[in-house]
Amino acid sequence: MGSPIIRSAALAVAMLAAVALPVCITAQVTEESGPGVEALAGLQADYDRAMSEGRYDHAVSVAEQIAEIAWPLHTDCMYNTARALCRAGSRSEAYEYLFWAIDSGFWDSARMMQEPDFENLREEPLFKRLARTARANGYIWMLERDEREDFQMSERIMESLELRPGLRVADLGCGSGYFTIPVARAVMPGGTVLAIDAWQDMLDYLDRRLEIEGLDNVTPVKVERDDP
């Protein structure tokens, strides 16, 4: 999980799922798909021991294992509950569960738009907005995945830019901020970065990430796709 925001959300969601969603997990996990409730319970106990003993690095490692199992199950539970609620005619409740699924990282916008259970919602502006946010989740995951560094070689690129404190830099098509963050650090103190993108969801994500990273020298800028 490369993204710091998605990773932290996964840890929180996973701990909730391990405790609060045993029925949903039992229904979805099979021997072929991976560990089930018993494995989560064992990991939870290991996590609790590590936390009580102050072995926080181990606790993080265990929590990440829990996240790998429970996070996708949690999002599927929220998504599938939304489907059932929509079929039952509970529009508002269906949207609540869709929000929870997408806030937890659900990314399959194509599945949403093609889902027969959402036929009555598909043309609503709110549903389309949620589908766009789901698509953004998938794009952010692609941009922030750990494997990207294998071919991106960001350290070599940063070295070639020869950035120094005080510079004013524009990151065109900043996306999730993969380069925006290191560039912002490289031009401190005194330097600034314009993070420019046509996708508001990317800028919203970047804005949250900047707050988490404690960087105040970046200005996100929304432009139109055909803006020269």
C-alpha angles and dihedrals in degrees: 000000000000103000113086093212095046090044094053091045090051092054092051094045092045094055089050092047093049090057106028106034108051094128093051092045092048090053094051107034119081133172089263095051098048145262120353139202094307092057092047091050091052092048091048090054090048090050093050091050093049092050093048091049094047094245092139098162089057090045090055091050092051093045089054090053089051089049092053090057104033105033098071090040090053094051091047090051091053092045094048092047088054089053092052093046091051091053089048090055096249098133099167094047090047090056091049091056092045089054090050092049094050094042086054091055106272105164111172101108092162090058090050094051093047097042109120090207090065095051092117092052101039098096096043116110092230092054092048090050091052090049090053090050090050089052089051089053090057093047092049090051090052092049095046101039115129092237092064091080090061091071103016095061091195095180091059091048092049091051091051091053091061092208119185138183115287098028122134111223136182118210103202112204091009094178112178093349098262090151098018093074098051091041091052090052093046094056095048131148105044099356128112137202130210107209105202126189140147094219114082092198089062092050091048090052091046091049091056091046093051090053091050092048092047094236117149101169097081125090115195111217125195116211135175118258092243095045108124 
